[in-house]
Amino acid sequence: MKKWIMINYDLGLKGDYQNLYRFLDNHDALDCGNSNAALEIEVSEDNFDIIYEETKELIESEITISNNDRLYLTVTDSSCQMRGRFLFGTRKRAIWEGYGNKETFQEDVF
């Protein structure tokens, strides 16, 4: 079955962009802003865990992933719930942290 997915990618300065772009072009991916693409892939089941594993295997077979690369998958699951998970890498501190007008409350416990 065909399934639309969103991929957010951050391969840093030395990432395998050539193969990433080839992968995206071969899947007729849509540009969705800086480092974001929507594409349709073939999956065996409309189940988030299955889609995650099959997408990860597909990307690993076509793109060289290094330790600092980050790719995030977003998909709407069979119950119409939007879900996401890092295919590679982990979440980092957001660059916008500290810009908001949040009140900070600190209590010292002795």
DRENFITI-265627 format. One record per atom (N, C-alpha, C, O, CB): atom name; x, y, z. Coordinates in nm, 3 decimals, decimal comma, padded with zeros to 5 digits. Last residue first. Glycine has a CB too. Layout:
<nodes>
+----+---------+---------+---------+
|  a |      c1 |      c2 |      c3 |
+----+---------+---------+---------+
| CA |       X |       Y |       Z |
...
+----+---------+---------+---------+
</nodes>
This chain:
<nodes>
+----+---------+---------+---------+
|  a |      c1 |      c2 |      c3 |
+----+---------+---------+---------+
|  N |  01,644 |  02,244 |  05,078 |
| CA |  01,761 |  02,218 |  05,163 |
|  C |  01,736 |  02,101 |  05,254 |
|  O |  01,824 |  02,064 |  05,332 |
| CB |  01,797 |  02,341 |  05,246 |
|  N |  01,559 |  02,350 |  04,762 |
| CA |  01,523 |  02,255 |  04,867 |
|  C |  01,650 |  02,222 |  04,944 |
|  O |  01,750 |  02,180 |  04,887 |
| CB |  01,458 |  02,125 |  04,807 |
|  N |  01,459 |  02,638 |  04,605 |
| CA |  01,573 |  02,563 |  04,657 |
|  C |  01,526 |  02,475 |  04,771 |
|  O |  01,460 |  02,521 |  04,865 |
| CB |  01,686 |  02,658 |  04,703 |
|  N |  01,281 |  02,695 |  04,322 |
| CA |  01,271 |  02,674 |  04,465 |
|  C |  01,389 |  02,590 |  04,507 |
|  O |  01,414 |  02,483 |  04,452 |
| CB |  01,136 |  02,606 |  04,504 |
|  N |  01,209 |  02,916 |  04,070 |
| CA |  01,305 |  02,821 |  04,123 |
|  C |  01,289 |  02,814 |  04,273 |
|  O |  01,284 |  02,916 |  04,342 |
| CB |  01,449 |  02,860 |  04,085 |
|  N |  01,044 |  02,990 |  03,789 |
| CA |  01,029 |  02,981 |  03,934 |
|  C |  01,127 |  02,876 |  03,981 |
|  O |  01,126 |  02,761 |  03,935 |
| CB |  00,881 |  02,946 |  03,976 |
|  N |  01,007 |  03,204 |  03,521 |
| CA |  01,083 |  03,095 |  03,580 |
|  C |  01,068 |  03,103 |  03,731 |
|  O |  01,077 |  03,210 |  03,790 |
| CB |  01,234 |  03,101 |  03,538 |
|  N |  00,779 |  03,265 |  03,266 |
| CA |  00,820 |  03,293 |  03,403 |
|  C |  00,900 |  03,174 |  03,454 |
|  O |  00,863 |  03,058 |  03,432 |
| CB |  00,698 |  03,322 |  03,494 |
|  N |  00,866 |  03,327 |  02,930 |
| CA |  00,819 |  03,234 |  03,032 |
|  C |  00,868 |  03,279 |  03,169 |
|  O |  00,981 |  03,324 |  03,186 |
| CB |  00,868 |  03,090 |  03,002 |
|  N |  00,886 |  03,446 |  02,677 |
| CA |  00,861 |  03,525 |  02,797 |
|  C |  00,804 |  03,438 |  02,907 |
|  O |  00,705 |  03,473 |  02,970 |
| CB |  00,764 |  03,640 |  02,767 |
|  N |  01,152 |  03,304 |  02,470 |
| CA |  01,015 |  03,326 |  02,514 |
|  C |  01,007 |  03,408 |  02,642 |
|  O |  01,108 |  03,435 |  02,707 |
| CB |  00,945 |  03,194 |  02,535 |
|  N |  01,415 |  03,244 |  02,427 |
| CA |  01,362 |  03,365 |  02,364 |
|  C |  01,222 |  03,399 |  02,414 |
|  O |  01,178 |  03,513 |  02,400 |
| CB |  01,360 |  03,349 |  02,215 |
|  N |  01,488 |  03,002 |  02,532 |
| CA |  01,534 |  03,121 |  02,601 |
|  C |  01,480 |  03,250 |  02,542 |
|  O |  01,498 |  03,356 |  02,602 |
| CB |  01,682 |  03,124 |  02,599 |
|  N |  01,513 |  02,820 |  02,233 |
| CA |  01,502 |  02,817 |  02,379 |
|  C |  01,561 |  02,944 |  02,439 |
|  O |  01,670 |  02,987 |  02,402 |
| CB |  01,571 |  02,693 |  02,437 |
|  N |  01,560 |  02,809 |  01,965 |
| CA |  01,477 |  02,918 |  02,013 |
|  C |  01,459 |  02,918 |  02,164 |
|  O |  01,396 |  03,009 |  02,218 |
| CB |  01,343 |  02,910 |  01,947 |
|  N |  01,700 |  02,580 |  01,911 |
| CA |  01,773 |  02,707 |  01,900 |
|  C |  01,691 |  02,825 |  01,951 |
|  O |  01,747 |  02,931 |  01,978 |
| CB |  01,814 |  02,731 |  01,754 |
|  N |  01,654 |  02,309 |  02,138 |
| CA |  01,600 |  02,395 |  02,033 |
|  C |  01,673 |  02,530 |  02,031 |
|  O |  01,703 |  02,586 |  02,136 |
| CB |  01,449 |  02,417 |  02,053 |
|  N |  01,878 |  02,045 |  02,184 |
| CA |  01,820 |  02,166 |  02,243 |
|  C |  01,776 |  02,258 |  02,129 |
|  O |  01,852 |  02,282 |  02,035 |
| CB |  01,923 |  02,238 |  02,338 |
|  N |  01,780 |  01,760 |  01,984 |
| CA |  01,878 |  01,851 |  02,043 |
|  C |  01,804 |  01,968 |  02,108 |
|  O |  01,684 |  01,985 |  02,089 |
| CB |  01,980 |  01,903 |  01,936 |
|  N |  01,687 |  01,419 |  01,949 |
| CA |  01,648 |  01,558 |  01,965 |
|  C |  01,762 |  01,637 |  02,030 |
|  O |  01,830 |  01,588 |  02,120 |
| CB |  01,519 |  01,570 |  02,047 |
|  N |  01,898 |  01,203 |  01,746 |
| CA |  01,812 |  01,234 |  01,860 |
|  C |  01,780 |  01,383 |  01,862 |
|  O |  01,838 |  01,462 |  01,787 |
| CB |  01,878 |  01,191 |  01,993 |
|  N |  01,949 |  00,958 |  01,480 |
| CA |  01,982 |  01,072 |  01,564 |
|  C |  01,881 |  01,092 |  01,675 |
|  O |  01,791 |  01,011 |  01,696 |
| CB |  01,991 |  01,197 |  01,480 |
|  N |  01,694 |  00,840 |  01,265 |
| CA |  01,837 |  00,844 |  01,298 |
|  C |  01,862 |  00,969 |  01,381 |
|  O |  01,803 |  01,074 |  01,355 |
| CB |  01,927 |  00,842 |  01,168 |
|  N |  01,426 |  00,864 |  01,297 |
| CA |  01,477 |  00,746 |  01,228 |
|  C |  01,624 |  00,728 |  01,261 |
|  O |  01,672 |  00,617 |  01,282 |
| CB |  01,456 |  00,758 |  01,074 |
|  N |  01,239 |  00,987 |  01,561 |
| CA |  01,367 |  00,997 |  01,491 |
|  C |  01,401 |  00,862 |  01,428 |
|  O |  01,405 |  00,760 |  01,496 |
| CB |  01,479 |  01,043 |  01,586 |
|  N |  00,890 |  01,013 |  01,501 |
| CA |  01,001 |  00,952 |  01,574 |
|  C |  01,128 |  00,973 |  01,491 |
|  O |  01,124 |  00,976 |  01,368 |
| CB |  00,975 |  00,799 |  01,602 |
|  N |  00,534 |  01,081 |  01,525 |
| CA |  00,669 |  01,103 |  01,474 |
|  C |  00,773 |  01,038 |  01,562 |
|  O |  00,751 |  01,013 |  01,680 |
| CB |  00,696 |  01,250 |  01,460 |
|  N |  00,192 |  01,102 |  01,420 |
| CA |  00,297 |  01,046 |  01,506 |
|  C |  00,432 |  01,073 |  01,441 |
|  O |  00,442 |  01,085 |  01,319 |
| CB |  00,276 |  00,895 |  01,529 |
|  N | -00,146 |  01,188 |  01,423 |
| CA | -00,013 |  01,223 |  01,373 |
|  C |  00,092 |  01,174 |  01,472 |
|  O |  00,082 |  01,200 |  01,592 |
| CB | -00,001 |  01,376 |  01,349 |
|  N | -00,407 |  00,965 |  01,379 |
| CA | -00,325 |  01,033 |  01,479 |
|  C | -00,189 |  01,062 |  01,417 |
|  O | -00,123 |  00,972 |  01,366 |
| CB | -00,311 |  00,946 |  01,609 |
|  N | -00,571 |  00,803 |  01,228 |
| CA | -00,564 |  00,946 |  01,194 |
|  C | -00,491 |  01,028 |  01,300 |
|  O | -00,513 |  01,149 |  01,310 |
| CB | -00,704 |  01,002 |  01,175 |
|  N | -00,530 |  00,540 |  01,274 |
| CA | -00,638 |  00,602 |  01,351 |
|  C | -00,640 |  00,754 |  01,333 |
|  O | -00,701 |  00,826 |  01,412 |
| CB | -00,624 |  00,567 |  01,500 |
|  N | -00,306 |  00,479 |  01,122 |
| CA | -00,435 |  00,426 |  01,078 |
|  C | -00,554 |  00,485 |  01,154 |
|  O | -00,666 |  00,481 |  01,105 |
| CB | -00,436 |  00,276 |  01,092 |
|  N | -00,112 |  00,790 |  01,138 |
| CA | -00,133 |  00,645 |  01,150 |
|  C | -00,275 |  00,606 |  01,111 |
|  O | -00,355 |  00,691 |  01,072 |
| CB | -00,103 |  00,599 |  01,293 |
|  N |  00,076 |  01,008 |  00,954 |
| CA | -00,056 |  00,991 |  01,015 |
|  C | -00,086 |  00,842 |  01,018 |
|  O | -00,085 |  00,776 |  00,915 |
| CB | -00,167 |  01,071 |  00,937 |
|  N |  00,417 |  01,083 |  01,033 |
| CA |  00,317 |  01,012 |  00,954 |
|  C |  00,184 |  01,013 |  01,029 |
|  O |  00,181 |  01,019 |  01,152 |
| CB |  00,362 |  00,866 |  00,923 |
|  N |  00,751 |  01,178 |  01,022 |
| CA |  00,617 |  01,212 |  01,069 |
|  C |  00,517 |  01,146 |  00,976 |
|  O |  00,532 |  01,153 |  00,853 |
| CB |  00,596 |  01,368 |  01,076 |
|  N |  01,086 |  01,119 |  01,111 |
| CA |  00,970 |  01,073 |  01,035 |
|  C |  00,842 |  01,121 |  01,102 |
|  O |  00,825 |  01,108 |  01,223 |
| CB |  00,970 |  00,918 |  01,023 |
|  N |  01,397 |  01,271 |  01,086 |
| CA |  01,277 |  01,254 |  01,166 |
|  C |  01,160 |  01,219 |  01,075 |
|  O |  01,139 |  01,284 |  00,972 |
| CB |  01,246 |  01,382 |  01,248 |
|  N |  01,740 |  01,234 |  01,106 |
| CA |  01,624 |  01,228 |  01,018 |
|  C |  01,503 |  01,193 |  01,103 |
|  O |  01,506 |  01,099 |  01,182 |
| CB |  01,644 |  01,123 |  00,902 |
|  N |  02,063 |  01,345 |  01,147 |
| CA |  01,932 |  01,334 |  01,211 |
|  C |  01,825 |  01,334 |  01,103 |
|  O |  01,820 |  01,423 |  01,018 |
| CB |  01,909 |  01,450 |  01,313 |
|  N |  02,408 |  01,255 |  01,189 |
| CA |  02,291 |  01,281 |  01,105 |
|  C |  02,162 |  01,262 |  01,184 |
|  O |  02,153 |  01,178 |  01,274 |
| CB |  02,291 |  01,189 |  00,982 |
|  N |  02,628 |  01,177 |  01,332 |
| CA |  02,568 |  01,306 |  01,365 |
|  C |  02,444 |  01,339 |  01,284 |
|  O |  02,381 |  01,443 |  01,307 |
| CB |  02,670 |  01,414 |  01,346 |
|  N |  02,706 |  00,925 |  01,226 |
| CA |  02,666 |  00,938 |  01,367 |
|  C |  02,594 |  01,068 |  01,399 |
|  O |  02,507 |  01,069 |  01,486 |
| CB |  02,786 |  00,926 |  01,454 |
|  N |  02,563 |  00,892 |  00,892 |
| CA |  02,673 |  00,898 |  00,988 |
|  C |  02,619 |  00,930 |  01,127 |
|  O |  02,501 |  00,959 |  01,143 |
| CB |  02,778 |  01,004 |  00,945 |
|  N |  02,439 |  00,705 |  00,625 |
| CA |  02,405 |  00,777 |  00,747 |
|  C |  02,525 |  00,775 |  00,841 |
|  O |  02,583 |  00,669 |  00,866 |
| CB |  02,279 |  00,716 |  00,817 |
|  N |  02,401 |  00,704 |  00,291 |
| CA |  02,501 |  00,676 |  00,394 |
|  C |  02,471 |  00,766 |  00,514 |
|  O |  02,477 |  00,888 |  00,504 |
| CB |  02,647 |  00,699 |  00,341 |
|  N |  02,108 |  00,575 |  00,143 |
| CA |  02,180 |  00,693 |  00,192 |
|  C |  02,280 |  00,648 |  00,297 |
|  O |  02,249 |  00,565 |  00,382 |
| CB |  02,082 |  00,799 |  00,250 |
|  N |  01,981 |  00,337 |  00,078 |
| CA |  02,010 |  00,432 | -00,029 |
|  C |  02,096 |  00,550 |  00,013 |
|  O |  02,152 |  00,619 | -00,073 |
| CB |  01,883 |  00,483 | -00,084 |
|  N |  01,928 |  00,180 |  00,295 |
| CA |  01,973 |  00,111 |  00,173 |
|  C |  02,017 |  00,208 |  00,064 |
|  O |  02,084 |  00,168 | -00,032 |
| CB |  01,862 |  00,022 |  00,120 |
|  N |  01,830 |  00,358 |  00,482 |
| CA |  01,963 |  00,299 |  00,504 |
|  C |  02,017 |  00,231 |  00,378 |
|  O |  02,138 |  00,226 |  00,358 |
| CB |  01,958 |  00,198 |  00,618 |
|  N |  01,573 |  00,398 |  00,371 |
| CA |  01,671 |  00,507 |  00,373 |
|  C |  01,812 |  00,453 |  00,391 |
|  O |  01,904 |  00,496 |  00,321 |
| CB |  01,639 |  00,607 |  00,485 |
|  N |  01,459 |  00,143 |  00,413 |
| CA |  01,466 |  00,201 |  00,279 |
|  C |  01,573 |  00,310 |  00,273 |
|  O |  01,653 |  00,314 |  00,180 |
| CB |  01,329 |  00,258 |  00,238 |
|  N |  01,473 |  00,118 |  00,692 |
| CA |  01,545 |  00,023 |  00,606 |
|  C |  01,563 |  00,079 |  00,465 |
|  O |  01,670 |  00,065 |  00,406 |
| CB |  01,471 | -00,111 |  00,600 |
|  N |  01,298 |  00,329 |  00,764 |
| CA |  01,438 |  00,328 |  00,809 |
|  C |  01,522 |  00,236 |  00,721 |
|  O |  01,632 |  00,274 |  00,679 |
| CB |  01,446 |  00,284 |  00,956 |
|  N |  01,059 |  00,240 |  00,651 |
| CA |  01,119 |  00,366 |  00,605 |
|  C |  01,266 |  00,370 |  00,642 |
|  O |  01,350 |  00,410 |  00,562 |
| CB |  01,046 |  00,487 |  00,665 |
|  N |  01,016 |  00,008 |  00,802 |
| CA |  01,034 | -00,003 |  00,657 |
|  C |  01,096 |  00,124 |  00,598 |
|  O |  01,176 |  00,116 |  00,505 |
| CB |  00,901 | -00,032 |  00,589 |
|  N |  00,989 |  00,116 |  01,062 |
| CA |  01,095 |  00,019 |  01,031 |
|  C |  01,122 |  00,011 |  00,881 |
|  O |  01,237 |  00,006 |  00,838 |
| CB |  01,058 | -00,119 |  01,085 |
|  N |  00,763 |  00,291 |  01,027 |
| CA |  00,891 |  00,339 |  01,078 |
|  C |  01,004 |  00,245 |  01,036 |
|  O |  01,104 |  00,290 |  00,980 |
| CB |  00,886 |  00,351 |  01,233 |
|  N |  00,565 |  00,113 |  00,944 |
| CA |  00,606 |  00,222 |  00,854 |
|  C |  00,742 |  00,275 |  00,896 |
|  O |  00,828 |  00,301 |  00,812 |
| CB |  00,501 |  00,337 |  00,854 |
|  N |  00,549 | -00,040 |  01,180 |
| CA |  00,587 | -00,103 |  01,053 |
|  C |  00,638 |  00,003 |  00,955 |
|  O |  00,742 | -00,015 |  00,892 |
| CB |  00,468 | -00,181 |  00,991 |
|  N |  00,461 |  00,154 |  01,361 |
| CA |  00,587 |  00,083 |  01,385 |
|  C |  00,639 |  00,015 |  01,259 |
|  O |  00,759 |  00,013 |  01,234 |
| CB |  00,569 | -00,021 |  01,496 |
|  N |  00,211 |  00,238 |  01,243 |
| CA |  00,324 |  00,329 |  01,260 |
|  C |  00,456 |  00,255 |  01,278 |
|  O |  00,555 |  00,292 |  01,214 |
| CB |  00,300 |  00,418 |  01,379 |
|  N |  00,054 |  00,076 |  00,980 |
| CA |  00,085 |  00,067 |  01,122 |
|  C |  00,212 |  00,147 |  01,145 |
|  O |  00,311 |  00,128 |  01,074 |
| CB |  00,103 | -00,084 |  01,169 |
|  N | -00,052 | -00,033 |  00,730 |
| CA | -00,077 |  00,102 |  00,780 |
|  C | -00,066 |  00,100 |  00,933 |
|  O | -00,164 |  00,119 |  01,004 |
| CB | -00,216 |  00,155 |  00,735 |
|  N |  00,199 | -00,233 |  00,564 |
| CA |  00,086 | -00,218 |  00,656 |
|  C |  00,071 | -00,074 |  00,697 |
|  O |  00,169 |  00,001 |  00,699 |
| CB |  00,105 | -00,307 |  00,781 |
|  N |  00,405 | -00,218 |  00,381 |
| CA |  00,328 | -00,342 |  00,386 |
|  C |  00,201 | -00,330 |  00,469 |
|  O |  00,106 | -00,406 |  00,449 |
| CB |  00,414 | -00,452 |  00,441 |
|  N |  00,448 |  00,066 |  00,163 |
| CA |  00,462 | -00,001 |  00,293 |
|  C |  00,373 | -00,124 |  00,294 |
|  O |  00,276 | -00,134 |  00,218 |
| CB |  00,427 |  00,095 |  00,410 |
|  N |  00,599 |  00,293 | -00,053 |
| CA |  00,527 |  00,165 | -00,046 |
|  C |  00,555 |  00,101 |  00,090 |
|  O |  00,670 |  00,084 |  00,128 |
| CB |  00,568 |  00,069 | -00,163 |
|  N |  00,556 |  00,647 | -00,011 |
| CA |  00,636 |  00,525 | -00,019 |
|  C |  00,544 |  00,403 | -00,012 |
|  O |  00,428 |  00,412 |  00,028 |
| CB |  00,741 |  00,520 |  00,096 |
|  N |  00,563 |  00,982 | -00,097 |
| CA |  00,479 |  00,863 | -00,087 |
|  C |  00,569 |  00,741 | -00,105 |
|  O |  00,646 |  00,733 | -00,200 |
| CB |  00,365 |  00,866 | -00,193 |
|  N |  00,671 |  01,269 |  00,090 |
| CA |  00,681 |  01,172 | -00,018 |
|  C |  00,592 |  01,053 |  00,009 |
|  O |  00,550 |  01,028 |  00,122 |
| CB |  00,826 |  01,127 | -00,035 |
|  N |  00,789 |  01,586 |  00,176 |
| CA |  00,677 |  01,492 |  00,183 |
|  C |  00,690 |  01,398 |  00,065 |
|  O |  00,718 |  01,441 | -00,047 |
| CB |  00,538 |  01,565 |  00,183 |
|  N |  01,056 |  01,734 |  00,359 |
| CA |  01,002 |  01,680 |  00,236 |
|  C |  00,886 |  01,586 |  00,266 |
|  O |  00,885 |  01,516 |  00,367 |
| CB |  01,110 |  01,607 |  00,156 |
|  N |  01,278 |  01,979 |  00,481 |
| CA |  01,153 |  01,904 |  00,500 |
|  C |  01,101 |  01,857 |  00,365 |
|  O |  01,102 |  01,933 |  00,267 |
| CB |  01,047 |  01,991 |  00,571 |
|  N |  01,483 |  02,169 |  00,465 |
| CA |  01,511 |  02,036 |  00,522 |
|  C |  01,386 |  01,955 |  00,553 |
|  O |  01,388 |  01,870 |  00,643 |
| CB |  01,591 |  02,052 |  00,647 |
|  N |  01,273 |  02,439 |  00,433 |
| CA |  01,411 |  02,398 |  00,459 |
|  C |  01,416 |  02,263 |  00,528 |
|  O |  01,361 |  02,245 |  00,637 |
| CB |  01,482 |  02,502 |  00,544 |
|  N |  00,973 |  02,323 |  00,265 |
| CA |  01,053 |  02,418 |  00,341 |
|  C |  01,190 |  02,361 |  00,367 |
|  O |  01,220 |  02,248 |  00,329 |
| CB |  00,984 |  02,454 |  00,472 |
|  N |  00,893 |  02,095 |  00,130 |
| CA |  00,805 |  02,149 |  00,234 |
|  C |  00,880 |  02,247 |  00,323 |
|  O |  00,855 |  02,254 |  00,443 |
| CB |  00,745 |  02,036 |  00,318 |
|  N |  00,889 |  01,950 | -00,185 |
| CA |  00,962 |  02,039 | -00,095 |
|  C |  00,862 |  02,101 |  00,002 |
|  O |  00,759 |  02,153 | -00,039 |
| CB |  01,039 |  02,150 | -00,175 |
|  N |  00,795 |  01,616 | -00,236 |
| CA |  00,756 |  01,756 | -00,241 |
|  C |  00,839 |  01,835 | -00,142 |
|  O |  00,859 |  01,792 | -00,029 |
| CB |  00,605 |  01,773 | -00,212 |
|  N |  00,941 |  01,346 | -00,423 |
| CA |  00,913 |  01,416 | -00,297 |
|  C |  00,878 |  01,562 | -00,323 |
|  O |  00,924 |  01,623 | -00,419 |
| CB |  01,034 |  01,407 | -00,203 |
|  N |  00,970 |  01,135 | -00,605 |
| CA |  00,887 |  01,252 | -00,639 |
|  C |  00,846 |  01,330 | -00,515 |
|  O |  00,732 |  01,374 | -00,503 |
| CB |  00,763 |  01,208 | -00,716 |
|  N |  01,157 |  00,948 | -00,548 |
| CA |  01,025 |  00,927 | -00,488 |
|  C |  00,931 |  01,045 | -00,512 |
|  O |  00,825 |  01,055 | -00,450 |
| CB |  01,040 |  00,903 | -00,338 |
|  N |  01,381 |  01,050 | -00,669 |
| CA |  01,328 |  00,923 | -00,720 |
|  C |  01,189 |  00,891 | -00,664 |
|  O |  01,113 |  00,817 | -00,726 |
| CB |  01,423 |  00,810 | -00,686 |
|  N |  01,423 |  01,271 | -00,500 |
| CA |  01,382 |  01,292 | -00,639 |
|  C |  01,321 |  01,165 | -00,697 |
|  O |  01,220 |  01,171 | -00,767 |
| CB |  01,502 |  01,336 | -00,723 |
|  N |  01,505 |  01,142 | -00,263 |
| CA |  01,385 |  01,226 | -00,263 |
|  C |  01,334 |  01,247 | -00,405 |
|  O |  01,213 |  01,241 | -00,428 |
| CB |  01,415 |  01,361 | -00,198 |
|  N |  01,739 |  01,010 | -00,357 |
| CA |  01,629 |  00,935 | -00,296 |
|  C |  01,499 |  01,016 | -00,303 |
|  O |  01,396 |  00,963 | -00,344 |
| CB |  01,662 |  00,900 | -00,150 |
|  N |  01,890 |  01,234 | -00,434 |
| CA |  01,854 |  01,132 | -00,534 |
|  C |  01,734 |  01,051 | -00,484 |
|  O |  01,639 |  01,027 | -00,559 |
| CB |  01,976 |  01,039 | -00,563 |
|  N |  01,921 |  01,355 | -00,185 |
| CA |  01,845 |  01,425 | -00,289 |
|  C |  01,805 |  01,329 | -00,401 |
|  O |  01,696 |  01,343 | -00,457 |
| CB |  01,927 |  01,541 | -00,346 |
|  N |  02,076 |  01,155 | -00,061 |
| CA |  01,948 |  01,196 | -00,004 |
|  C |  01,862 |  01,262 | -00,111 |
|  O |  01,745 |  01,228 | -00,127 |
| CB |  01,969 |  01,292 |  00,115 |
|  N |  02,303 |  01,151 | -00,225 |
| CA |  02,215 |  01,034 | -00,223 |
|  C |  02,080 |  01,064 | -00,160 |
|  O |  01,979 |  01,006 | -00,199 |
| CB |  02,282 |  00,919 | -00,148 |
|  N |  02,391 |  01,416 | -00,166 |
| CA |  02,372 |  01,370 | -00,304 |
|  C |  02,278 |  01,250 | -00,309 |
|  O |  02,184 |  01,248 | -00,389 |
| CB |  02,508 |  01,334 | -00,368 |
|  N |  02,425 |  01,430 |  00,111 |
| CA |  02,313 |  01,502 |  00,048 |
|  C |  02,287 |  01,453 | -00,094 |
|  O |  02,172 |  01,449 | -00,137 |
| CB |  02,341 |  01,651 |  00,046 |
|  N |  02,552 |  01,299 |  00,341 |
| CA |  02,536 |  01,238 |  00,209 |
|  C |  02,416 |  01,299 |  00,137 |
|  O |  02,318 |  01,231 |  00,107 |
| CB |  02,520 |  01,083 |  00,221 |
|  N |  02,722 |  01,562 |  00,527 |
| CA |  02,624 |  01,457 |  00,505 |
|  C |  02,616 |  01,411 |  00,360 |
|  O |  02,668 |  01,476 |  00,270 |
| CB |  02,490 |  01,504 |  00,549 |
|  N |  02,883 |  01,759 |  00,628 |
| CA |  02,947 |  01,652 |  00,552 |
|  C |  02,851 |  01,537 |  00,520 |
|  O |  02,896 |  01,427 |  00,488 |
| CB |  03,065 |  01,598 |  00,628 |
|  N |  02,728 |  01,939 |  00,775 |
| CA |  02,808 |  01,988 |  00,662 |
|  C |  02,860 |  01,877 |  00,572 |
|  O |  02,880 |  01,898 |  00,452 |
| CB |  02,923 |  02,068 |  00,713 |
|  N |  02,407 |  01,785 |  00,856 |
| CA |  02,527 |  01,862 |  00,885 |
|  C |  02,602 |  01,902 |  00,758 |
|  O |  02,546 |  01,899 |  00,648 |
| CB |  02,619 |  01,784 |  00,976 |
|  N |  02,170 |  01,670 |  00,798 |
| CA |  02,289 |  01,587 |  00,776 |
|  C |  02,418 |  01,664 |  00,803 |
|  O |  02,527 |  01,613 |  00,775 |
| CB |  02,289 |  01,533 |  00,635 |
|  N |  01,862 |  01,662 |  00,881 |
| CA |  01,975 |  01,747 |  00,919 |
|  C |  02,098 |  01,658 |  00,909 |
|  O |  02,128 |  01,581 |  01,000 |
| CB |  01,958 |  01,809 |  01,064 |
|  N |  01,521 |  01,645 |  00,775 |
| CA |  01,659 |  01,596 |  00,773 |
|  C |  01,759 |  01,704 |  00,811 |
|  O |  01,742 |  01,821 |  00,777 |
| CB |  01,692 |  01,541 |  00,635 |
|  N |  01,205 |  01,507 |  00,794 |
| CA |  01,284 |  01,625 |  00,828 |
|  C |  01,427 |  01,577 |  00,840 |
|  O |  01,453 |  01,478 |  00,909 |
| CB |  01,234 |  01,695 |  00,961 |
|  N |  00,952 |  01,376 |  00,601 |
| CA |  01,088 |  01,355 |  00,649 |
|  C |  01,149 |  01,492 |  00,675 |
|  O |  01,145 |  01,580 |  00,590 |
| CB |  01,174 |  01,274 |  00,546 |
|  N |  00,629 |  01,240 |  00,601 |
| CA |  00,711 |  01,362 |  00,605 |
|  C |  00,847 |  01,325 |  00,663 |
|  O |  00,855 |  01,252 |  00,761 |
| CB |  00,642 |  01,476 |  00,690 |
|  N |  00,442 |  01,024 |  00,381 |
| CA |  00,521 |  01,050 |  00,501 |
|  C |  00,589 |  01,185 |  00,488 |
|  O |  00,604 |  01,239 |  00,378 |
| CB |  00,626 |  00,937 |  00,524 |
|  N |  00,175 |  00,835 |  00,253 |
| CA |  00,245 |  00,963 |  00,254 |
|  C |  00,316 |  00,981 |  00,388 |
|  O |  00,259 |  00,956 |  00,494 |
| CB |  00,148 |  01,080 |  00,228 |
|  N |  00,177 |  00,512 |  00,118 |
| CA |  00,157 |  00,593 |  00,239 |
|  C |  00,238 |  00,722 |  00,225 |
|  O |  00,356 |  00,718 |  00,190 |
| CB |  00,199 |  00,515 |  00,367 |
|  N |  00,036 |  00,232 | -00,053 |
| CA |  00,109 |  00,359 | -00,057 |
|  C |  00,075 |  00,441 |  00,067 |
|  O | -00,038 |  00,440 |  00,115 |
| CB |  00,074 |  00,439 | -00,187 |
|  N |  00,083 | -00,118 |  00,000 |
| CA |  00,000 |  00,000 |  00,000 |
|  C |  00,088 |  00,124 |  00,000 |
|  O |  00,201 |  00,121 |  00,048 |
| CB | -00,095 |  00,000 |  00,121 |
+----+---------+---------+---------+
</nodes>
